[in-house]
Amino acid sequence: MSADTVAGVDWAGGAWLAVVFDGGDEPAARLEPDLGALWREGEFDRVLVDVPIGLPDDPETLAAREVVDSAARSAAERPSSVFPVPSRGACEAAAAGADYETVSDRNRADLDKGLSRQSYHIAPAVGEVDAFLREDESAREAVMEAHPEVCFRGLAGRPLDHSKTGAPGVGERLAALDGHLDHPSAALGRICRDLFDAAGDGGGTEGAAIDAADATVDDAVDALGLAVVARRSADELRFLPGDDRERRDAEGVPMRMAYWSPEPLA
């Protein structure tokens, strides 16, 4: 396993939950108000984040984006876990505080389709990451989209049977980490203890108001899974769709999902 500094990042109730491996086998959990702050404060070789990266602006770029999402649904074998990606304009409107109807109307104007409420609720976070990557070209190759269900499918070597929201599903995902991480259960326990400590002192970075109590166990499991995949060397990572590393949106941001598996998943 590489000795790089890497992170797996999940959106957790209004903040970014990052599980960081800094060259060793012991993970540490951090909560950050925005992904750019995490990137600027560390010297990361790779960051895998569970949020769409590479956004559509019109029906043509939507078709390119849907190739990525279709591959993820097939690879994860859990189609409902991959939700439709909002347009860049819709994400910008959501990040500015627009209501659901306004954001959905903007998505329809851009992509000829409305927006689900699930997609609306994640749209501000999607827009934040998009703005960060458009501003910081140096981060575009190191900060990669990854889907936890795809990553755990690859690590397990088989489809998952249980939802991550239940105890059997958490156990199944920890079992998937066996052989890829020493003592996965202890690692998850450490992450939860870090979050407990953050909840006790108010959480956050540099005085930011972040409520660590909003983070759930499945947020922690997802971030840990992404971090374990991020520990793979850059040349070991695979990408959906079909290891296409050149697919980009209109702003030059990569459209791809990173994962690891002994064999390609799609």
ABEGO torsion letter per residue (X at the ends): XBABBBBBBBBBGGBBBBBBBBGBABBBBBBBABAAAAAAABBBABBBBBBBBGBBABAAAAAAAAAAAAAAAAAAGBAAABBBBBBAAAAAAAAAGBBAAAAAAAAAAAAGBBBBAAAAAAAAAAAAAAAAAAABAAAAAABBBBBAAAAAAAAAGBBBABBAABAAAAAAAAAAABGABBGAAAAAAAAAAAAAAAAAAGEEBGGBBBBAAABBAAAAAAAAAAAAAAABBAAABBBOBGGBAABBBAAGBBBBBBBBBABBAX
